[in-house]
Amino acid sequence: MQVSRVCVLGGTGFVGRSLIYRLAADGIRCRIITRHVQRNRDLALIPGTELRSAGPLDADSLAAQFADCSAVINLVGILNERGKTETFRRAHVELVELIVKACRSADVKRLVHMSALNADQSQGGSDYLRSKGEGENHAHTLGQASIHVTSFRPSVIFGRHDSFFNRFAGLLSLAPMVFPLACPESRFAPVYVGDVAEAIARSLDNADCYGRRYDLCGPRTFTLRELVLYTRDQLGLRSRIVGLGDGLSRLQARVLGLLPGKPFSFDNYLSLQQDSVCAENALPDLGIRPTDIESVVPGYLGQHSERARLQRLRKAY
Ligand SMILES: NC(=O)c1ccc[n+]([C@@H]2O[C@H](COP(=O)([O-])OP(=O)(O)OC[C@H]3O[C@@H](n4cnc5c(N)ncnc54)[C@H](OP(=O)(O)O)[C@@H]3O)[C@@H](O)[C@H]2O)c1
């Protein structure tokens, strides 16, 4: 199947932006459905890319958006629930049901769905992982026979605008002396956003990928403590990283979960009880050599350290 125009949901986010540039380089036209057209209008400057307002998210309006697209890519996901409308069920499960229904009405035969490593409808350790697992299963089963589905299940993703290294960089700058770290021994295999975008791009019109669920990981496994120490060193800080035991990790999650923006929630704590590492990394199978954090992260954490240096200088004079 030759894909020439795709409709992307969640295309304005961290992964979405990387993917849109990658697809545009292949001459694929992207229609991005967003709730915030104005905020993301820079994306419309990419050749062949158009932004459409999400409007009411129901199967009929989605089908209208999908018209004349040969594939749909769903990247929508949230890490924390917000109020009664931004729920895991809405974003990860109900939206997938609507997307599959809309694909059928609009006669779209290809769907790429973004899930997460450890997503599991019945065994997932957190509401996030269970709802991602349910959505992934829906994508594969509801569209069966008429839609070719591929899903991707990455570990934590890094890249210039990630919410992992950048978040720890921000938090470390606020706690230059002692940094209390919950779940310090949780393990991750961070995967580069450019590799994730490449995997999606390669899968789009590759019939071997139909019906497959791919775990995506970087080349190395780290504990959370190692990743935070790495971030600290990149920033040139000297904070002492104090790993919290289970009781204090739970308490920290309960407390920080009450703060605006939930820097760390109890559901996040539950997700961290399972290592985010691949039994089988699909990147090499897709012909992609996984990128190491060393070759990318210093390039953007350097900006944080420069900012911190200027702040220190300002305080000193
Ligand atoms: N980043 C990671 O480390 C990581 C790891 C594993 C899996 N994933 C998965 O990868 C996907 C992309 O992640 P990301 O980091 O790029 O996320 P992101 O930066 O937060 O972007 C997600 C996008 O989804 C859209 N969205 C959010 N809630 C929505 C809702 N209720 N209804 C409709 N649209 C909604 C938003 O678009 P608008 O605001 O423009 O509408 C947003 O731009 C997600 O499915 C995530 O679960 C990410």
The ligand as an SDF file (V2000), in Angstrom:
LIG
                    3D

 48 52  0  0  0  0  0  0  0  0999 V2000
    7.0450   10.4820   25.7710 N   0  0  0  0  0  0  0  0  0  0  0  0
    7.3000    9.2650   26.2410 C   0  0  0  0  0  0  0  0  0  0  0  0
    8.3060    9.0370   26.9540 O   0  0  0  0  0  0  0  0  0  0  0  0
    6.3860    8.1100   25.8960 C   0  0  0  0  0  0  0  0  0  0  0  0
    6.7340    6.8080   26.2990 C   0  0  0  0  0  0  0  0  0  0  0  0
    5.8920    5.7460   25.9770 C   0  0  0  0  0  0  0  0  0  0  0  0
    4.7350    5.9670   25.2440 C   0  0  0  0  0  0  0  0  0  0  0  0
    4.4240    7.2510   24.8520 N   0  0  0  0  0  0  0  0  0  0  0  0
    3.1930    7.4560   24.0850 C   0  0  0  0  0  0  0  0  0  0  0  0
    3.5330    8.1490   22.8960 O   0  0  0  0  0  0  0  0  0  0  0  0
    2.4570    9.0160   22.5060 C   0  0  0  0  0  0  0  0  0  0  0  0
    2.9820   10.4100   22.2530 C   0  0  0  0  0  0  0  0  0  0  0  0
    3.6050   10.8660   23.4330 O   0  0  0  0  0  0  0  0  0  0  0  0
    4.1720   12.3570   23.5430 P   0  0  0  0  0  0  0  0  0  0  0  0
    5.2640   12.3110   24.5370 O   0  0  0  0  0  0  0  0  0  0  0  0
    4.4310   12.9070   22.1900 O   0  0  0  0  0  0  0  0  0  0  0  0
    2.9260   13.0820   24.2130 O   0  0  0  0  0  0  0  0  0  0  0  0
    2.5870   14.6570   24.2200 P   0  0  0  0  0  0  0  0  0  0  0  0
    3.7860   15.4630   23.8860 O   0  0  0  0  0  0  0  0  0  0  0  0
    1.8950   14.9260   25.4990 O   0  0  0  0  0  0  0  0  0  0  0  0
    1.5520   14.8040   23.0170 O   0  0  0  0  0  0  0  0  0  0  0  0
    0.3210   14.1300   23.0210 C   0  0  0  0  0  0  0  0  0  0  0  0
   -0.6280   14.8510   22.0820 C   0  0  0  0  0  0  0  0  0  0  0  0
   -1.9090   14.2220   22.2380 O   0  0  0  0  0  0  0  0  0  0  0  0
   -2.9300   15.1850   22.1280 C   0  0  0  0  0  0  0  0  0  0  0  0
   -3.9140   14.9290   23.2050 N   0  0  0  0  0  0  0  0  0  0  0  0
   -3.6610   14.8040   24.5280 C   0  0  0  0  0  0  0  0  0  0  0  0
   -4.7940   14.5260   25.1840 N   0  0  0  0  0  0  0  0  0  0  0  0
   -5.7780   14.4650   24.2580 C   0  0  0  0  0  0  0  0  0  0  0  0
   -7.1650   14.1990   24.3290 C   0  0  0  0  0  0  0  0  0  0  0  0
   -7.7740   13.9480   25.4900 N   0  0  0  0  0  0  0  0  0  0  0  0
   -7.8780   14.2030   23.1770 N   0  0  0  0  0  0  0  0  0  0  0  0
   -7.2710   14.4720   22.0050 C   0  0  0  0  0  0  0  0  0  0  0  0
   -5.9480   14.7370   21.8740 N   0  0  0  0  0  0  0  0  0  0  0  0
   -5.2160   14.7290   22.9960 C   0  0  0  0  0  0  0  0  0  0  0  0
   -2.3170   16.5690   22.2760 C   0  0  0  0  0  0  0  0  0  0  0  0
   -2.6040   17.2940   21.0740 O   0  0  0  0  0  0  0  0  0  0  0  0
   -3.3930   18.7010   21.0650 P   0  0  0  0  0  0  0  0  0  0  0  0
   -3.2090   19.3190   22.4230 O   0  0  0  0  0  0  0  0  0  0  0  0
   -2.7400   19.4650   19.9630 O   0  0  0  0  0  0  0  0  0  0  0  0
   -4.8030   18.3600   20.7610 O   0  0  0  0  0  0  0  0  0  0  0  0
   -0.8090   16.3120   22.4070 C   0  0  0  0  0  0  0  0  0  0  0  0
   -0.0710   17.0820   21.5000 O   0  0  0  0  0  0  0  0  0  0  0  0
    1.4100    8.9040   23.6180 C   0  0  0  0  0  0  0  0  0  0  0  0
    0.4310    7.9740   23.2360 O   0  0  0  0  0  0  0  0  0  0  0  0
    2.1970    8.3580   24.7990 C   0  0  0  0  0  0  0  0  0  0  0  0
    1.3690    7.6100   25.6920 O   0  0  0  0  0  0  0  0  0  0  0  0
    5.2140    8.3130   25.1610 C   0  0  0  0  0  0  0  0  0  0  0  0
  1  2  1  0
  2  3  2  0
  2  4  1  0
  4  5  1  0
  4 48  2  0
  5  6  2  0
  6  7  1  0
  7  8  2  0
  8  9  1  0
  8 48  1  0
  9 10  1  0
  9 46  1  0
 10 11  1  0
 11 12  1  0
 11 44  1  0
 12 13  1  0
 13 14  1  0
 14 15  2  0
 14 16  1  0
 14 17  1  0
 17 18  1  0
 18 19  2  0
 18 20  1  0
 18 21  1  0
 21 22  1  0
 22 23  1  0
 23 24  1  0
 23 42  1  0
 24 25  1  0
 25 26  1  0
 25 36  1  0
 26 27  1  0
 26 35  1  0
 27 28  2  0
 28 29  1  0
 29 30  1  0
 29 35  2  0
 30 31  1  0
 30 32  2  0
 32 33  1  0
 33 34  2  0
 34 35  1  0
 36 37  1  0
 36 42  1  0
 37 38  1  0
 38 39  2  0
 38 40  1  0
 38 41  1  0
 42 43  1  0
 44 45  1  0
 44 46  1  0
 46 47  1  0
M  CHG  2   8   1  16  -1
M  END
$$$$
